[in-house]
Amino acid sequence: MVHLANVKNNQRRFAPTPAHITGITGPLHRNTHDALRGDYQQMLKDGLLLEDAESFDLLMVKCKKIQEQVKRLSAIEDKT
């Protein structure tokens, strides 16, 4: 069950930043990944996600696939 008070309190905390949207590489990548993992675990603990929410690792795999698809589509768009 989702707790609306938690959602309201955390809305700004989980807002994406330009760095998250564009992707982060280099030394910050591991720290960012760990921070996202911690946030995801906290969201689970706070009841912000469904009880049967997928694992963080599976979520990251899905996000990576989406990112790759967007890059491919963007490359096609740039050529036209």
Backbone hydrogen bonds in HBPLUS format (Angstrom, degrees):
<---DONOR---> <-ACCEPTOR-->    atom                        ^
c    i                          cat <-CA-CA->   ^        H-A-AA   ^      H-
h    n   atom  resd res      DA  || num        DHA   H-A  angle D-A-AA Bond
n    s   type  num  typ     dist DA aas  dist angle  dist       angle   num
A0006-ASN N   A0003-HIS O   3.01 MM   3  5.44 121.3  2.37 107.9 121.7     1
A0007-VAL N   A0003-HIS O   3.11 MM   4  6.49 154.8  2.18 150.5 158.3     2
A0008-LYS N   A0004-LEU O   3.00 MM   4  6.22 170.2  2.01 155.2 156.4     3
A0009-ASN N   A0005-ALA O   3.03 MM   4  6.20 161.8  2.06 147.5 152.7     4
A0010-ASN N   A0006-ASN O   2.96 MM   4  6.00 141.1  2.11 144.9 154.6     5
A0010-ASN N   A0007-VAL O   3.20 MM   3  5.23 128.0  2.48  96.0 109.4     6
A0011-GLN N   A0007-VAL O   3.01 MM   4  5.93 114.6  2.45 147.8 161.5     7
A0014-PHE N   A0010-ASN O   3.22 MM   4  6.39 148.5  2.32 159.8 163.5     8
A0015-ALA N   A0012-ARG O   3.31 MM   3  5.20 166.2  2.33 102.9 106.9     9
A0020-HIS N   A0017-THR O   2.93 MM   3  5.28 123.6  2.26 107.8 122.0    10
A0021-ILE N   A0017-THR O   3.09 MM   4  6.42 152.8  2.17 154.4 162.9    11
A0022-THR N   A0018-PRO O   2.94 MM   4  6.10 163.1  1.97 154.7 158.2    12
A0023-GLY N   A0019-ALA O   2.97 MM   4  5.75 132.7  2.20 135.2 146.5    13
A0029-HIS N   A0026-GLY O   3.01 MM   3  5.64 151.6  2.09 119.4 127.6    14
A0032-THR N   A0028-LEU O   2.87 MM   4  6.01 162.1  1.91 163.2 168.8    15
A0033-HIS N   A0029-HIS O   2.86 MM   4  6.02 162.0  1.90 153.1 158.5    16
A0034-ASP N   A0030-ARG O   2.92 MM   4  6.11 161.2  1.95 150.6 155.4    17
A0035-ALA N   A0031-ASN O   2.93 MM   4  6.12 151.2  2.01 141.8 150.1    18
A0036-LEU N   A0032-THR O   2.82 MM   4  6.10 160.0  1.86 154.5 159.7    19
A0037-ARG N   A0033-HIS O   2.90 MM   4  6.12 157.2  1.96 147.5 154.2    20
A0038-GLY N   A0034-ASP O   2.93 MM   4  6.16 156.8  1.98 145.0 151.1    21
A0039-ASP N   A0035-ALA O   2.87 MM   4  6.15 157.8  1.92 149.9 156.0    22
A0040-TYR N   A0036-LEU O   2.85 MM   4  6.05 159.8  1.90 151.0 156.5    23
A0041-GLN N   A0037-ARG O   2.92 MM   4  6.18 160.8  1.96 150.6 155.7    24
A0042-GLN N   A0038-GLY O   2.93 MM   4  6.14 151.9  2.01 144.5 152.5    25
A0043-MET N   A0039-ASP O   2.85 MM   4  6.12 151.9  1.93 148.3 156.3    26
A0044-LEU N   A0040-TYR O   2.98 MM   4  6.30 154.7  2.04 149.2 155.6    27
A0045-LYS N   A0041-GLN O   2.93 MM   4  6.18 161.1  1.97 146.3 151.6    28
A0046-ASP N   A0042-GLN O   2.79 MM   4  5.97 151.6  1.87 149.9 157.6    29
A0048-LEU N   A0043-MET O   2.90 MM   5  5.16 154.8  1.97 161.4 158.8    30
A0047-GLY N   A0044-LEU O   3.11 MM   3  5.22 154.8  2.18 103.1 110.8    31
A0053-ALA N   A0050-LEU O   3.08 MM   3  5.23 141.4  2.24 122.3 118.0    32
A0059-LEU N   A0055-SER O   2.99 MM   4  6.24 159.0  2.04 149.8 156.1    33
A0060-MET N   A0056-PHE O   2.91 MM   4  6.19 153.1  1.98 151.0 158.0    34
A0061-VAL N   A0057-ASP O   3.04 MM   4  6.32 150.4  2.13 145.1 153.0    35
A0062-LYS N   A0058-LEU O   3.02 MM   4  6.32 160.6  2.06 151.7 156.3    36
A0063-CYS N   A0059-LEU O   2.92 MM   4  6.18 156.1  1.98 148.1 155.2    37
A0064-LYS N   A0060-MET O   2.89 MM   4  6.06 155.3  1.95 146.1 152.6    38
A0065-LYS N   A0061-VAL O   3.06 MM   4  6.35 154.4  2.13 147.8 154.0    39
A0066-ILE N   A0062-LYS O   3.05 MM   4  6.34 155.5  2.11 147.2 153.7    40
A0067-GLN N   A0063-CYS O   2.86 MM   4  6.10 159.3  1.90 150.4 156.5    41
A0068-GLU N   A0064-LYS O   2.93 MM   4  6.16 158.0  1.98 149.3 154.6    42
A0069-GLN N   A0065-LYS O   3.00 MM   4  6.20 155.2  2.06 145.1 151.8    43
A0070-VAL N   A0066-ILE O   2.91 MM   4  6.16 160.7  1.95 154.3 159.2    44
A0071-LYS N   A0067-GLN O   2.98 MM   4  6.22 157.7  2.03 148.0 154.2    45
A0072-ARG N   A0068-GLU O   2.97 MM   4  6.22 157.1  2.02 146.5 152.6    46
A0073-LEU N   A0069-GLN O   2.91 MM   4  6.15 166.7  1.93 154.2 157.6    47
A0074-SER N   A0070-VAL O   2.81 MM   4  5.92 151.5  1.89 146.8 155.4    48
A0075-ALA N   A0071-LYS O   2.94 MM   4  6.13 151.3  2.03 145.2 152.3    49
A0076-ILE N   A0072-ARG O   3.05 MM   4  6.37 154.0  2.12 148.2 155.1    50
A0077-GLU N   A0073-LEU O   2.93 MM   4  6.14 157.8  1.98 144.7 151.2    51
A0078-ASP N   A0074-SER O   2.89 MM   4  6.11 151.4  1.97 146.1 153.6    52
A0079-LYS N   A0075-ALA O   3.23 MM   4  6.44 139.5  2.40 138.8 147.9    53
A0079-LYS N   A0076-ILE O   3.20 MM   3  5.29 130.6  2.46  97.3 109.8    54
A0080-THR N   A0077-GLU O   3.25 MM   3  5.44 145.5  2.38 101.1 110.6    55
